[in-house]
Amino acid sequence: NGTDHAWGGNHIIMGGAVRGGQVFGQYPDTLGPLNNLDLGGRGRLVPTTSVDEYYAELALWFGISPGQLESVLPNILNFY
């Protein structure tokens, strides 16, 4: 039935041009059994921000035009 890992992760972006002090995505309401983002009660948190969204912002920052995003990130239209 597949695995229950490799779904989400933390990302830290650093640099002089980074606007700090922001958190993207959503924290769970609680870490207990009634967690609003826990799938099946086993600590598997449903991600609220796609990796494609992170990569899209980085690609735009590196100079990719918005019109090129779909060719660079084929799934991006599922999130934008």
Beta strands, then each sheet from edge to edge (+ up, - down):
end
